[in-house]
Amino acid sequence: MANPAAKAMTRTSATGVPEAGFTLIELLVVLLLMGIMLGMVTLSVRSPKTRPLGEEAERLAASMNLAVDEARLTGQPVLLLLDRQGWRFFDSGPQGPEPVPDDQLPGGSFDPPLDGIVLEGGSDSATRVRYWIGQEALDGFRGLALQRGGEQTPVLSDGLGNYQVGR
């Protein structure tokens, strides 16, 4: 006589034929676990400190757009101080420019530092740029380009006070 415990472990279909394989739930659980592990490996391989230049240019453009909004709301221009290590914003105070708190207008840093900054229309690379962002849209500033390792990514103005990364 067959072992009843062995018979209980084998699945059978409605027709009485033993089934082999996995259920849909089992396959979904395995795929989910593989996806989680692949995501963890992908994130651990790429260092979170080093960003591609285009990603850093996007962050700078977004910060400049926030500064434009701030200047329009307050009626006071905002100074952007940009160098190879990062950027910072300053208000026009009675005794001169005063740093804007990071919770109001966040600064940023470049990691690794830039090789240089080129103002639109110029050919020389600068190590520091001072630019007053005002409430006036058409101020003549066309943009700048960030340089690192032979790569150059432009951050351009559309003339209406909006900044975006040029392609």
N, C-alpha and C positions, 0 to 999 in steps of 0.2 A: 504494500500500500504506500502511496506517495506521502511524503512529509507534509502535513497540513500547514505548518509554518512557512514552508517554501512556497506553497501555492498562494498564501495570503500576500506575499511580497510581490508577486507578479501581477501586473495589471492586465486585464482582459477587456476587449471591446464588447459591444452588444452582441456581436456574432460569435463570441467565444474565442476569438483569435488573440493570443497574447500581443500586447503593444510594446514597442520599444521606442525610446526617444525621450524628449523633454517636453514639459508643458510650456505653454506660452509665458506663464508667470515666471518660471525658472529661467527661461531665455532672457526675459526683460530684466530680471535681477542681475544676471551675469553682465549684460550690456551696460546697465547702470553702473555697476562696480568698475567695469573696464573704463568707462567714460570718466569717472571720478579719478581713477589712478592716472589716466592719460593727462587730465587737467593738472593734477599735482606735479607730474613730471615736467610738463610744459612750463609751468610757473616757476619751478625750481631751477630750470636751465637758464632762463633769462633773468639777468640781474635787474631788480626793480629800480636801482639808482641810475643806471645808464639808459637814457631815452634817445630814440632817433631824433635827428634834428627837426624833421617835419612835425613831430609831436610837440617838441619844445616851442616851435614857432606858432603852433595852434594855441598853446597855453598863453604865449605872449600876446597874440592877437585878441584872445578872449579878455585878457586883463586890460588891454588898451581900450576895448569896447566898453568895459565897465568904467574906466576912467572918463571916457567921453560922456557916458550917462551921468556920472557924478558931477562933471563940470557943468553940464546943462542944468542939472537939478539945483546946484548951489549957486550958479552964476559966477563961479571962480575957476580960473584955469588950474590944471593939475600938471605938475612937472613929472615927466618920466625920465629917470636917470637909468640908462642902460649901459652896462659894460660887459666884458667877456665872462664874468662870473654870474651875472644875473641882472635883475631889474628891481627898481623900487620907485614908489610914487611919493610925491611931496605936495602939500598944499601951499598956496601963497599966503604966508602969515605976515603979520605986521613987521616982524624983525627979519623977514626973509623966509625962504622955503622951510617948512616943518614937515617931518615924516608923517605920512598918513598911516594910521594903525592897520595892521594886516587884516583885521576882521572887517575893515571898511573897504580897502583896496589892497588885496594881497600882492606882495612882491613874489618873485620867483628866482630860481637859480638854474644855471646850466651845468650839467654834470655829464661829461667833462666840460671844462670851460671852452668857450668859442675861440676860434683863431682870430676872428675879427668881425666887424660890422661895417657894411657898406651902405651909405645913404643912396637912395634911388637917384639915378642920374649922375652919380659920382663914380669914380674908379678907384679911389684910395680907400683902403681899409682903416677903420678907426678902432680904437680900443674903448672909447667912451662916447656916448651920445646923450645930449640933454635936449629934450623936446617938450615944449609946453603944449599940453592938450587943452584946448579951450572949447567954449561953447560954439564958436564959429566953425562951420563945417568946411568951407572952402578956404583953407589956410595955406595952401601951397605945398604941404607935406604930401609927397606921393608914396613914401614907404621906405623900407630898408631891407637889407638882406643879411641873414645870419650865415656865417661861414665856419665850417669845421671840417678838417680833413679832406679838403678838395671839394666838398659838397657846399652848395649855396642854396638857401631857402628864403624866398622873399616874403615879407609881411607888407601888404599893400593897402593903401587907402582908396576907397571908391570915390573920394571927393565929397562925400556926404557925412563923413565922420565915422564910417564903419571900416573896420580893419579885418582883413582875411589873409590867409596864406595863399600866395600865388602858386600856380602849378606850372 
